[in-house]
Amino acid sequence: MKKKAPCGIHLVLNGWCRLFALVDAVAEALGFNVLSQMDESLARQLVELGYRGTGEVVKREDFEARKAAIEIAMLAERTQKKTLTSAGKDLQDNFLKALALREEDNRNGKVSMIKTKARTWSTMPQIKLTVIFIRDRNSHGQEVSGYIDYAHRLKIEDFEVYFSGKRRLLPKPTDMSFYNWDSHIAVCNSTPNYQVIADNPEGLLFKYKRDRKILNVDPKTLPGDNSTRTPIQTELYIQAVIFDHISRRKT
């Protein structure tokens, strides 16, 4: 039986773990053959700076930062199958597929490597959160609509019933925004992630508390910095739209 090929992230990590062994070997060669009067630490620094090397120059601190980020990503990879309620589900509708693609980010956050203008790497939390807009009829036949903080609902509610098709996800009066078109009941609530700005003359706005960026849900305007608006073609609802926001603010 063929052995399972390691995934890309493991290959990268293994390659980086062999980097210092390679640096030591080249430094040793330089020390004995060319730089007989140079101490080992200086020889290592020359190799790290790219002396007689090819490809990307990797400083020791950059290596440690990348290695730490990949180890975190590997840990998340090992645990996500135990925590994602969408895992293993046969999802047919586009709406449920879209939620499944975003579940890990909204449930756990995401750590990635960010390259700065100085071409150095640092570990920075890159958080991706999703706001869901749904318009449909409830169990009483009343038309309702609202905006849902996906990450918040994941923390307080079991989404197994939604991904398994036992229930449909609908906005509630406890969500960021809820409106009953028959009873004309309108409710707004700030969440741990978003502050609701309901008194804006141009329409409803949400401010992301982490980076204070504004999400504009008006379909006639752009959603805002680091945000996207994605209408979903679905058979489950009259209308469904997904807003994604990425925050790169350092902690």
trRosetta pair geometry for C-beta under 8 A, 3 or more apart (Angstrom, degrees):
i j d omega theta_ij theta_ji phi_ij phi_ji
6 10 4.1 -103 176 85 118 131
6 11 5.5 145 101 -54 115 81
6 14 7.5 43 120 -6 165 139
7 10 5.4 92 59 10 70 102
7 11 7.3 -134 103 -6 35 92
8 11 5.6 -58 -149 36 35 112
8 12 6.3 34 156 -20 69 105
9 12 5.8 -51 -149 34 32 112
9 13 6.4 30 154 -17 64 107
9 70 6.1 172 -171 -157 95 101
9 73 6.2 -128 -150 109 144 123
9 74 6.2 178 133 -80 130 87
9 77 7.1 170 61 -34 157 159
10 13 5.7 -54 -145 38 33 110
10 14 6.1 32 157 -18 67 107
10 74 7.4 95 -79 -110 75 123
11 14 5.9 -56 -145 39 28 109
11 15 6.2 31 155 -22 63 108
12 15 5.7 -58 -151 35 29 113
12 16 6.4 23 155 -15 65 107
12 70 6.5 -145 99 -123 114 150
13 16 5.8 -57 -148 39 31 107
13 17 6.3 33 153 -23 66 106
13 67 6.9 101 -137 -132 84 72
13 70 5.0 -175 -83 130 104 143
13 71 7.4 113 -126 -67 135 66
13 74 7.1 -1 -45 -51 158 139
14 17 5.6 -53 -146 34 32 113
14 18 6.7 27 155 -15 63 104
15 18 6.0 -62 -157 36 32 106
15 19 7.2 56 142 -50 61 89
16 19 5.2 -21 -161 -15 45 122
16 58 8.0 -147 -131 -174 93 162
16 63 6.1 166 -171 -152 109 93
16 66 6.4 -143 -128 102 160 120
16 67 5.8 -162 122 -82 139 94
16 70 7.7 138 33 25 148 154
17 20 7.8 -48 -178 21 37 95
17 67 7.5 106 -73 -120 74 123
18 21 5.3 -56 -163 40 59 117
18 22 6.1 61 142 -24 81 103
19 22 5.8 -61 -156 36 32 110
19 23 6.4 33 150 -20 68 105
19 58 6.5 -55 -162 87 149 146
19 63 6.1 -145 80 -126 152 138
20 23 5.2 -47 -145 35 40 116
20 24 6.3 43 154 -22 67 101
20 63 7.6 131 -53 148 95 164
21 24 5.8 -52 -151 34 31 112
21 25 6.5 31 151 -20 63 105
22 25 5.7 -54 -148 34 32 111
22 26 6.4 25 158 -12 66 106
23 26 6.2 -60 -147 41 28 104
23 27 6.0 28 156 -19 65 113
23 44 5.8 61 156 -145 112 84
23 47 4.9 148 -146 109 79 136
23 48 6.3 27 -132 -66 133 79
24 27 5.7 -58 -143 40 27 112
24 28 6.2 31 156 -24 64 106
24 44 7.2 -4 -92 -103 53 106
25 28 5.8 -54 -151 31 28 112
25 29 6.6 27 151 -17 62 104
26 29 5.6 -53 -152 35 36 112
26 30 6.3 35 151 -18 67 105
26 47 4.9 131 93 -119 122 137
26 52 6.8 -175 -170 87 128 121
26 53 7.6 49 -179 -74 173 96
27 30 5.6 -53 -147 38 33 111
27 31 6.1 36 153 -25 66 107
27 40 6.4 77 147 -159 126 71
27 43 3.9 119 -158 125 91 108
27 44 4.6 -5 -98 -77 155 60
27 46 7.5 135 -110 56 87 94
27 47 5.2 -96 -65 -13 86 140
28 31 5.5 -54 -147 33 31 114
28 32 6.5 13 161 -6 65 108
28 40 7.9 5 -86 -126 63 98
28 43 7.7 122 -55 126 26 149
29 32 6.4 -66 -146 43 27 97
29 33 5.6 -12 173 13 67 121
29 34 7.9 38 132 7 69 99
30 33 6.7 -72 -123 52 19 88
30 34 5.1 -47 -154 49 61 111
30 35 5.0 17 152 18 86 113
30 38 7.4 -37 131 68 100 137
30 43 4.9 167 86 -151 121 114
30 46 6.9 -151 152 79 169 135
30 47 7.1 -157 -3 -58 146 104
30 51 7.6 52 -98 114 152 130
30 52 7.6 -177 -79 21 117 144
31 34 7.9 2 -28 53 9 70
31 35 5.5 -49 -108 77 38 93
31 36 7.1 90 169 -105 51 33
31 38 6.2 -123 -116 75 72 92
31 40 6.3 -7 -88 -97 150 64
31 43 4.9 -55 -64 -68 94 165
32 36 6.8 43 -147 -99 26 76
33 36 8.0 -163 59 -60 8 84
35 38 3.6 -19 159 18 118 127
35 42 7.9 -136 159 100 147 109
35 43 5.9 173 77 -93 144 106
35 46 8.0 148 -39 18 163 159
38 42 5.1 -114 -177 83 101 123
38 43 5.3 119 119 -58 121 92
39 42 5.2 88 62 12 77 103
39 43 7.2 -145 98 -6 39 92
40 43 5.7 -59 -150 37 34 112
40 44 6.3 35 155 -21 68 105
41 44 5.7 -52 -150 34 32 113
41 45 6.6 34 151 -21 63 103
42 45 5.6 -51 -150 33 36 113
42 46 6.6 39 151 -21 65 100
43 46 5.7 -51 -153 31 34 113
43 47 6.7 31 152 -15 65 104
44 47 5.8 -57 -152 37 34 109
44 48 6.3 33 152 -19 67 108
45 48 5.6 -55 -145 38 33 112
45 49 6.3 29 156 -18 65 108
46 49 5.8 -61 -150 38 29 109
46 51 4.1 -9 160 7 90 149
47 50 7.9 120 178 -12 30 9
47 51 5.6 -77 -88 54 37 96
47 52 7.3 -41 -114 55 74 94
47 53 6.5 101 -164 -45 65 125
48 57 7.5 82 160 -170 54 87
48 58 7.1 -90 -155 85 78 60
48 59 6.1 74 167 -120 116 48
48 60 6.3 -31 -136 -38 149 83
49 57 6.6 4 -165 -152 31 127
50 53 4.7 -121 -155 59 48 112
50 57 4.5 -53 -62 -99 112 111
53 57 7.4 113 94 -99 133 73
58 62 5.4 -137 -161 86 68 122
58 63 5.3 78 160 -63 115 94
59 62 4.4 93 57 5 82 106
59 63 7.0 -144 94 -8 42 85
59 120 7.6 -23 34 -125 132 96
60 63 5.6 -53 -152 32 32 114
60 64 6.5 29 153 -17 65 105
61 64 5.7 -51 -147 36 35 111
61 65 6.4 36 153 -20 65 105
62 65 5.7 -55 -148 36 32 110
62 66 6.3 28 156 -15 67 107
62 120 6.2 -128 -89 -153 108 74
62 121 5.0 90 -147 38 90 104
63 66 6.0 -59 -147 39 28 107
63 67 6.0 28 157 -20 65 111
64 67 5.7 -54 -143 38 28 113
64 68 6.3 30 157 -21 63 106
65 68 5.9 -55 -149 34 28 110
65 69 6.5 25 155 -17 63 107
65 113 7.4 113 133 -125 99 102
65 121 5.3 172 95 107 131 96
65 122 5.8 -79 -162 -122 150 34
65 123 5.3 -154 -165 -29 90 90
66 69 5.8 -58 -150 37 32 109
66 70 6.3 26 156 -16 67 108
66 113 6.1 21 -113 -105 74 144
66 121 5.8 29 -62 113 92 154
67 70 5.9 -59 -147 39 29 107
67 71 6.3 32 154 -21 64 106
68 71 5.8 -54 -149 34 30 112
68 72 6.6 31 153 -19 63 104
68 123 5.8 -60 92 -61 115 149
69 72 5.7 -54 -154 34 33 112
69 73 6.4 32 150 -18 66 106
69 111 5.9 -152 -144 135 83 107
69 112 6.9 60 -170 -164 129 19
69 113 5.0 134 104 -66 171 90
69 123 4.8 -170 -71 -109 102 101
70 73 5.4 -51 -146 38 37 113
70 74 6.2 41 152 -22 67 103
71 74 5.6 -50 -146 34 32 113
71 75 6.5 35 152 -21 63 102
72 75 5.7 -53 -152 33 32 112
72 76 6.5 31 151 -16 64 104
72 111 4.9 -17 115 69 142 146
72 123 7.9 102 10 -150 144 131
73 76 5.7 -54 -150 37 34 111
73 77 6.3 39 149 -25 65 104
73 111 6.7 -132 -64 75 77 94
74 77 5.4 -50 -148 32 34 116
74 78 6.6 33 154 -19 65 103
75 78 5.9 -55 -151 34 32 109
75 79 6.4 10 158 -4 66 113
76 79 6.1 -70 -143 47 30 99
76 80 5.8 43 162 -47 70 104
76 104 7.5 97 169 -174 115 118
76 108 6.4 149 -135 129 115 155
76 111 7.8 170 -26 29 143 99
77 80 6.2 -38 -136 9 24 114
78 81 7.9 -66 172 19 30 100
79 82 5.6 -62 -168 39 59 111
79 83 6.1 31 146 -8 87 116
80 83 5.9 -74 -143 47 36 98
80 84 5.3 26 170 -22 79 115
80 87 7.4 145 135 -69 80 134
80 104 5.5 -1 -140 -116 128 119
80 108 7.5 -98 -101 -3 90 152
81 84 6.7 -45 -117 33 23 103
81 87 5.4 143 -141 -157 60 163
83 107 6.5 163 139 140 118 146
83 108 7.2 82 107 -56 152 119
84 87 4.2 99 88 -30 106 103
84 100 7.9 77 176 -153 119 76
84 103 5.4 104 -141 112 98 132
84 104 6.0 -33 -88 -74 122 82
84 107 7.1 -171 -97 24 69 160
85 103 7.1 -138 44 -160 75 149
85 158 7.0 146 -102 -174 154 68
85 159 4.6 150 72 77 148 91
85 160 4.7 -116 -160 -72 124 66
85 163 5.5 160 126 20 93 143
86 89 5.4 -86 -166 25 54 126
86 91 7.0 -1 -162 -49 101 137
86 96 7.7 167 -128 173 115 86
86 99 6.9 177 -81 109 143 88
86 100 3.7 178 173 -121 154 92
86 103 5.0 174 9 -11 127 158
86 159 7.3 -27 -50 115 82 123
86 163 4.7 -149 -102 -124 67 149
89 96 7.8 -98 119 158 135 125
89 100 7.1 -143 59 -100 118 137
89 163 4.8 -114 -69 159 172 107
89 164 6.5 -120 -123 -83 121 54
91 96 4.4 -150 -153 112 116 115
91 97 5.0 157 121 -73 129 71
91 100 5.8 -141 -19 -21 165 147
91 163 6.8 -57 -85 -158 110 82
92 96 7.5 41 50 53 47 129
93 96 4.8 81 69 13 94 102
93 97 6.9 -161 94 -8 47 89
93 234 5.6 56 178 -145 110 91
93 235 6.0 -122 -121 42 110 89
93 236 5.4 52 -167 -28 162 114
94 97 5.5 -57 -146 39 33 115
94 98 6.2 37 155 -24 67 105
94 232 5.5 178 117 -173 110 94
94 233 5.5 46 46 74 159 70
94 234 5.3 -130 61 -84 94 75
95 98 5.8 -54 -151 33 29 111
95 99 6.6 26 152 -15 63 104
95 232 5.1 100 -92 143 74 145
95 234 3.9 28 -34 -104 112 144
95 236 5.5 -95 35 37 144 128
95 237 6.8 90 -73 11 161 113
95 240 5.2 0 -108 118 121 169
96 99 5.6 -51 -147 37 36 111
96 100 6.3 39 153 -23 66 105
96 162 7.3 -177 -115 146 101 87
96 163 6.2 132 -160 -122 113 61
96 236 7.6 95 -32 -23 95 153
97 100 5.6 -53 -148 34 31 113
97 101 6.6 35 153 -22 63 103
98 101 5.9 -52 -152 31 31 113
98 102 6.7 10 156 -2 62 112
98 230 7.4 -175 -145 111 139 133
98 232 5.6 -96 -6 -109 159 132
98 242 5.7 -147 155 -32 136 158
99 102 6.0 -74 -151 48 32 100
99 103 6.3 55 151 -58 69 92
99 132 7.6 13 -94 -92 102 138
99 150 7.3 -164 -135 -140 90 131
99 159 7.8 -153 153 -173 132 141
99 162 7.6 -53 111 127 163 128
99 163 7.5 -139 97 -85 123 92
99 169 7.8 130 -85 3 160 158
100 103 5.6 -27 -145 -10 34 119
100 163 6.8 100 -81 -122 100 118
102 105 5.6 -63 -162 46 61 111
102 106 5.5 46 147 -15 89 115
102 128 7.4 -122 -147 125 90 115
102 130 4.9 47 165 -38 149 151
102 150 6.7 15 120 134 126 161
102 242 7.5 -175 -20 -169 158 139
102 244 7.1 -135 -115 -101 133 111
103 106 6.1 -71 -145 46 26 101
103 107 5.7 18 164 -17 68 118
103 154 7.1 148 -149 -112 77 141
103 159 7.5 -156 -124 83 121 158
104 107 5.9 -63 -138 40 24 106
104 108 6.0 -31 -178 29 64 111
104 110 7.5 73 124 -77 94 101
105 108 7.3 -83 -130 55 14 73
105 109 7.0 26 -167 -132 53 16
105 110 5.2 -28 -122 -34 82 119
105 127 7.8 130 180 -167 89 47
105 128 4.0 -26 175 72 137 110
105 129 7.6 -147 133 -73 100 33
105 130 7.6 94 90 -23 113 105
106 128 7.2 -76 -62 102 63 76
106 129 6.0 94 -114 -129 82 55
106 130 5.4 -60 -77 21 131 102
106 150 4.8 -47 -152 112 159 108
106 151 4.1 -138 -171 -82 87 78
106 154 5.7 129 121 -2 106 150
107 151 7.0 -166 -72 -132 30 73
107 154 5.1 -112 -93 147 81 149
107 155 7.9 157 -134 -65 65 71
109 125 6.3 -15 168 -164 128 109
109 127 4.9 -41 -137 -113 95 87
109 128 7.8 141 -141 30 47 61
110 125 7.7 125 80 -166 45 65
110 126 5.4 -42 92 82 94 85
110 127 6.7 154 36 -105 74 34
110 128 5.8 12 17 10 126 101
111 123 6.6 6 -177 -170 111 96
111 124 7.8 163 -153 84 71 31
111 125 5.8 -52 -103 -110 74 58
111 126 6.9 125 -131 26 22 77
112 124 7.2 -30 72 69 67 75
112 126 4.5 -18 28 17 111 133
113 121 5.3 -10 -172 -162 110 114
113 122 7.6 145 -154 68 66 31
113 123 6.8 -46 -103 -99 63 54
113 124 7.8 95 -142 27 23 81
114 121 7.2 143 73 -151 42 62
114 122 6.0 -30 65 64 91 80
114 124 4.5 -16 9 32 131 129
114 126 7.1 146 -59 -60 109 114
114 248 6.6 115 -99 -160 147 121
115 119 6.4 -2 -176 -136 108 41
115 120 7.3 158 -150 76 65 27
115 121 5.7 -36 -96 -93 69 71
116 119 7.1 -83 74 -11 68 16
116 120 5.4 -8 42 57 111 78
116 121 7.7 -169 5 -87 82 23
116 122 6.7 39 -30 5 113 111
124 248 6.2 41 135 -168 130 81
124 250 5.9 -71 -134 -96 104 78
125 248 8.0 171 90 -142 55 42
125 250 7.8 126 34 -128 85 37
125 251 6.0 32 18 -10 129 118
126 246 6.3 -3 -179 -169 92 103
126 247 7.4 169 -156 80 46 50
126 248 5.5 -5 -112 -102 80 76
127 210 6.4 -10 60 107 146 178
127 246 7.1 157 82 -153 47 52
127 247 4.7 -9 59 55 99 100
128 244 6.3 -5 -171 -170 99 102
128 245 7.2 163 -151 83 53 44
128 246 5.0 -17 -98 -99 79 79
128 247 8.0 -171 -76 20 35 67
129 149 7.6 -16 176 -160 118 82
129 150 7.1 167 -174 55 70 96
129 151 5.1 -58 -133 -18 97 134
129 193 5.7 176 -152 -174 161 148
129 208 7.1 152 55 -128 136 119
129 244 7.5 158 84 -153 38 55
129 245 5.4 -17 63 61 85 94
129 247 7.5 17 6 -2 105 107
130 150 4.1 0 80 26 98 143
130 151 7.0 132 39 -32 71 83
130 242 6.0 -22 -163 -167 112 98
130 243 6.8 145 -159 78 57 54
130 244 5.4 -23 -101 -100 78 68
130 245 7.7 177 -84 20 32 72
131 147 5.5 0 178 -174 109 105
131 148 6.9 153 -163 73 57 47
131 149 6.3 -28 -108 -99 75 49
131 150 6.8 -145 -91 -8 21 92
131 176 7.1 -36 -140 28 109 160
131 194 7.2 52 -86 -50 121 158
131 206 6.6 145 -91 50 158 166
131 215 6.5 122 7 146 150 161
131 217 7.5 -96 114 -89 140 118
131 242 7.6 148 78 -161 50 49
131 243 4.2 -10 59 61 99 111
131 245 7.4 39 -6 -7 101 109
132 147 7.0 151 77 -158 45 52
132 148 4.3 -19 61 58 100 104
132 150 5.4 95 -19 -65 108 100
132 169 7.5 -9 128 131 156 135
132 240 7.3 -22 -170 -161 91 90
132 241 7.7 152 -161 81 46 52
132 242 5.9 -17 -108 -108 67 72
132 243 7.7 -149 -67 26 26 76
133 145 7.2 15 -176 -176 85 96
133 146 7.4 -162 -140 101 60 29
133 147 5.3 -25 -92 -99 75 73
133 148 7.7 -178 -76 15 27 77
133 217 6.7 132 -66 -161 137 129
133 239 7.4 -32 122 123 99 98
133 240 6.8 157 88 -154 66 41
133 241 4.2 1 55 56 115 96
133 242 7.6 -148 25 -70 76 29
133 243 7.2 64 -16 -13 101 102
134 145 6.6 -166 97 -141 51 60
134 146 6.6 -9 56 56 81 67
134 148 6.9 18 4 -7 108 119
134 169 6.8 -166 -62 111 163 88
134 170 6.2 -140 111 -131 144 47
134 171 5.6 -180 60 -27 105 95
134 237 5.5 -100 -154 -139 90 156
134 239 7.3 153 -158 88 35 65
134 240 5.5 3 -107 -107 69 80
135 143 7.1 15 -178 -176 86 96
135 144 7.5 -164 -142 98 52 41
135 145 3.9 -6 -102 -101 82 108
135 237 6.6 115 67 169 50 110
135 238 5.0 -71 106 75 88 109
135 239 4.1 16 46 51 111 104
135 240 7.7 -148 27 -65 67 47
136 143 7.3 -145 129 -141 18 66
136 144 6.9 -16 69 60 56 75
136 145 7.7 121 11 -86 47 66
136 168 7.5 -81 98 142 158 142
136 170 6.5 -106 64 -114 114 101
136 236 7.6 -44 -93 133 155 68
136 237 4.3 -95 -63 -140 124 81
136 238 4.9 167 -96 7 61 91
136 239 7.6 -162 -55 35 71 59
137 141 5.5 -12 -179 -153 126 34
137 142 6.4 149 -151 72 76 28
137 143 5.4 -46 -91 -88 73 55
137 144 7.2 111 -127 15 26 77
137 238 7.5 85 -17 -28 76 121
138 141 7.3 -49 69 17 63 17
138 142 5.3 -8 37 58 104 85
138 144 5.3 42 -36 3 107 128
138 170 6.1 115 -103 177 83 162
142 180 5.8 2 151 -159 131 100
142 181 7.1 170 174 53 82 75
142 182 4.3 -101 -139 16 101 136
142 183 7.0 1 -152 -10 146 94
143 180 7.6 130 84 -162 53 52
143 181 4.2 -21 86 43 104 128
143 182 6.4 126 36 -32 74 91
143 238 7.7 -3 -137 5 104 157
144 170 6.6 64 83 180 128 113
144 171 6.1 -151 140 63 111 100
144 178 7.0 -13 -172 -166 109 84
144 179 6.8 161 -156 85 62 50
144 180 5.2 -26 -102 -103 89 62
144 181 6.8 -152 -84 2 33 84
145 171 6.5 44 160 26 23 145
145 178 7.9 162 89 -150 41 42
145 179 5.4 -13 62 59 82 98
145 181 7.1 53 2 -40 98 107
145 239 7.7 4 -118 65 117 112
146 171 2.7 147 56 -174 123 162
146 172 7.4 -130 78 29 163 28
146 175 5.2 100 148 80 133 136
146 176 7.2 149 171 65 94 71
146 177 4.9 -176 -152 99 76 67
146 178 4.1 -6 -98 -99 140 53
146 179 6.2 165 -73 14 79 68
147 171 7.0 47 21 -111 20 132
147 175 6.6 178 83 142 48 115
147 176 4.5 -56 95 78 98 117
147 177 4.2 44 28 37 97 107
147 204 7.6 -178 -9 134 143 144
147 206 7.3 -139 136 -54 154 138
147 217 6.7 -90 -90 -93 139 164
148 153 5.7 -2 178 -28 110 142
148 169 7.4 -62 -15 164 176 115
148 171 5.7 -141 -58 -101 98 79
148 175 4.9 -58 -102 -147 66 134
148 176 6.6 178 -104 16 16 100
149 152 3.9 37 103 20 117 118
149 153 6.4 152 83 -17 64 85
149 175 7.0 175 11 -158 76 79
149 176 5.3 112 -32 -43 93 116
149 191 4.3 -100 -4 46 165 173
149 192 7.9 153 144 45 157 70
149 193 5.5 156 -158 49 131 120
149 194 5.8 -159 -95 18 122 117
150 153 6.0 -60 -145 39 29 107
150 154 6.3 33 156 -25 65 106
151 154 5.7 -53 -151 31 30 115
151 155 6.9 27 153 -19 62 105
151 193 5.8 84 66 -42 127 154
152 155 5.9 -59 -157 32 34 110
152 156 6.6 0 159 5 68 111
152 191 4.6 -84 -60 -171 161 134
152 192 6.0 152 -101 33 109 95
152 193 6.1 -134 -47 7 105 111
153 156 6.3 -73 -141 51 32 91
153 157 5.2 -28 179 32 73 122
153 159 7.6 87 127 -72 98 106
153 175 7.5 -3 -70 -109 116 97
154 157 7.1 -71 -107 57 15 78
154 159 6.2 -26 -116 -27 73 128
158 161 6.4 79 105 -3 93 94
159 162 4.9 -50 -165 39 72 115
159 163 5.8 62 139 -15 90 103
159 169 7.9 2 -134 -82 91 120
160 163 6.2 -63 -141 45 29 101
160 164 5.8 19 163 -12 67 118
161 164 6.1 -59 -135 45 23 106
161 166 4.4 -81 -157 68 76 115
161 167 4.5 22 144 23 113 109
162 165 7.9 45 175 -64 27 23
162 166 7.7 -73 -58 51 22 75
162 167 5.9 -54 -81 78 60 83
162 168 7.1 74 -127 -144 83 19
162 169 4.8 34 -126 -51 136 98
168 236 6.0 172 -131 -178 117 113
168 237 7.7 150 -176 -70 128 90
171 175 4.9 -100 -156 35 83 155
171 177 7.3 -35 -160 90 143 60
171 178 5.0 178 143 -108 114 84
172 175 5.1 120 55 -21 68 97
172 178 6.2 -62 111 -93 24 142
173 178 4.8 -130 -102 72 41 161
173 185 7.4 -36 -103 135 115 124
173 187 4.6 53 -155 42 79 160
174 178 7.7 48 23 -26 29 142
174 187 8.0 -21 -61 126 23 140
174 189 6.2 -22 -171 19 42 165
175 178 5.4 114 52 -55 98 101
175 189 6.7 150 102 46 21 115
176 188 6.9 -7 162 -153 51 67
176 189 6.1 -117 -117 67 27 72
176 190 7.5 37 -128 -113 76 23
176 191 5.8 -60 -81 -20 90 116
176 194 6.1 5 -116 81 131 132
176 196 5.8 161 -170 -78 83 115
176 206 6.6 3 -175 -104 142 127
177 186 8.0 -19 -166 -167 81 83
177 187 7.4 160 -153 89 38 58
177 188 5.4 -3 -102 -108 71 76
177 189 7.9 -160 -61 27 36 66
177 196 6.8 148 -64 -128 89 132
177 204 6.3 31 -95 -159 154 155
178 185 7.6 -15 117 114 98 93
178 186 7.2 165 89 -151 59 41
178 187 4.6 -1 56 56 102 99
178 188 7.9 -167 24 -72 67 38
179 184 8.0 -18 -168 -149 86 36
179 185 7.2 173 -147 88 43 54
179 186 4.9 3 -107 -107 86 79
179 187 7.8 -170 -71 25 49 62
180 183 4.4 8 108 46 130 95
180 184 6.7 -61 85 -5 80 13
180 185 4.4 26 33 45 114 93
180 186 7.9 -137 26 -63 66 48
181 184 7.4 25 -157 -78 24 53
188 196 4.6 -178 172 143 113 157
188 198 4.7 -149 -2 -68 174 138
188 204 7.8 -164 -108 -131 129 116
189 196 6.6 102 77 -9 18 143
190 194 6.5 -145 -152 102 68 61
190 195 4.8 -3 -128 -126 123 50
190 196 5.0 -134 -75 7 68 86
191 194 5.2 35 47 44 97 80
192 209 7.4 -102 157 33 43 149
193 208 6.6 -29 163 -142 81 73
193 209 6.1 -159 -173 23 29 106
193 210 7.4 -21 -150 -20 72 100
194 206 4.5 -11 -169 -175 129 110
194 207 6.6 139 -160 68 69 43
194 208 5.9 -40 -101 -98 75 48
194 209 6.6 -146 -90 -19 20 90
194 215 7.4 -46 -129 27 126 129
195 206 7.1 147 71 -163 45 58
195 207 4.4 -17 58 60 101 101
195 209 6.0 107 -24 -73 95 90
196 204 7.4 -34 -163 -162 90 96
196 205 7.8 135 -166 83 46 54
196 206 6.1 -28 -104 -107 53 73
197 200 5.2 55 133 -33 106 113
197 204 7.3 142 80 -165 66 48
197 205 4.0 -17 64 71 117 100
197 206 7.0 -162 18 -81 85 22
197 207 6.1 73 -28 -20 114 101
197 214 7.7 -26 18 -134 144 105
198 204 6.2 -8 -116 -117 59 81
200 203 6.1 -27 96 65 109 33
200 204 6.9 146 48 -105 114 15
200 205 5.0 62 -10 -1 157 115
202 205 8.0 51 76 -47 94 111
202 218 7.0 -62 148 -43 94 153
203 216 7.4 82 84 -159 113 87
203 217 7.4 -129 137 64 120 79
203 218 4.9 106 72 -70 159 113
204 217 5.9 -19 88 44 100 118
204 218 8.0 154 51 -53 69 79
205 214 5.5 -20 -173 -165 120 106
205 215 6.8 148 -167 74 65 55
205 216 5.9 -27 -113 -98 87 64
205 217 7.6 -176 -105 8 36 84
206 214 7.3 139 76 -160 44 55
206 215 4.3 -16 66 59 97 109
206 217 7.1 58 1 -31 105 109
207 212 6.1 -7 -179 -152 108 52
207 213 7.3 165 -153 82 62 31
207 214 5.5 -32 -99 -100 73 65
207 215 7.5 -168 -81 16 23 77
208 211 5.7 11 98 48 115 79
208 212 6.8 -110 76 -52 69 8
208 213 5.0 3 38 56 115 81
208 214 7.8 -147 8 -77 79 18
208 215 6.5 84 -37 -24 95 106
208 245 5.7 -159 -71 137 147 155
208 247 6.3 -160 141 -69 143 125
209 212 7.2 20 -146 -75 24 57
210 247 4.7 53 98 -180 131 170
210 249 5.8 176 148 43 92 131
211 226 7.8 15 82 50 154 150
211 247 4.4 -175 -15 -137 126 109
211 248 7.6 45 -84 43 147 48
211 249 4.3 180 -92 -31 96 130
213 224 5.9 136 163 148 100 125
213 225 5.1 -115 -144 68 126 104
213 226 6.2 -35 -161 47 174 110
213 227 7.2 176 135 -34 129 112
213 245 6.8 174 86 -161 128 126
213 247 7.2 -164 13 -97 125 92
214 224 5.1 -153 90 -122 67 146
214 225 7.8 74 46 24 66 89
215 223 5.9 -11 -154 176 72 91
215 224 5.2 -125 -106 28 37 142
215 227 5.4 159 -115 -116 86 161
215 243 6.0 95 -168 157 129 145
215 245 6.0 -80 -82 -69 121 135
216 221 5.4 -42 126 94 139 121
216 222 7.0 69 62 90 123 49
216 223 5.6 -170 60 -147 72 36
216 224 5.3 134 8 -44 86 101
217 223 7.1 34 -90 -125 38 87
217 229 7.8 138 -137 -108 53 121
217 241 7.9 125 -160 102 96 138
217 243 6.6 -82 -105 -56 87 150
218 221 4.7 41 85 26 112 103
219 229 7.2 169 -117 164 66 155
219 241 7.8 -115 -86 -111 107 161
223 227 4.0 -117 116 114 114 116
223 228 6.3 143 42 -132 146 5
223 229 4.6 163 -50 -41 129 101
223 243 5.9 174 -147 -139 145 109
224 227 4.5 37 67 30 84 133
224 245 7.7 -3 82 -110 113 110
226 245 5.9 69 115 -161 91 69
226 246 4.8 -117 179 62 108 77
226 247 6.9 113 126 -79 153 42
226 248 7.5 -150 -119 -2 150 95
227 243 6.1 1 -173 -177 108 97
227 244 6.7 166 -151 86 58 48
227 245 4.6 -16 -98 -97 89 81
227 246 7.9 -172 -77 16 45 65
228 243 7.0 170 83 -151 48 52
228 244 5.0 -1 51 53 96 96
229 241 6.4 -9 -169 -179 88 115
229 242 7.8 152 -158 83 42 47
229 243 5.6 -15 -102 -101 65 79
230 241 6.8 153 79 -163 46 65
230 242 4.7 -20 65 64 101 93
230 243 7.6 176 21 -80 74 32
230 244 7.1 27 0 -5 117 104
231 239 8.0 -56 -147 -164 97 84
231 240 7.5 117 -164 88 57 57
231 241 5.2 -35 -102 -105 57 84
232 240 4.3 -43 61 98 114 106
232 241 6.6 -173 7 -94 84 28
232 242 6.0 64 -39 -10 116 102
234 237 5.5 30 93 35 125 86
234 240 5.0 15 22 27 137 136
236 240 7.4 34 72 -37 96 143
237 240 4.7 97 66 -46 138 104
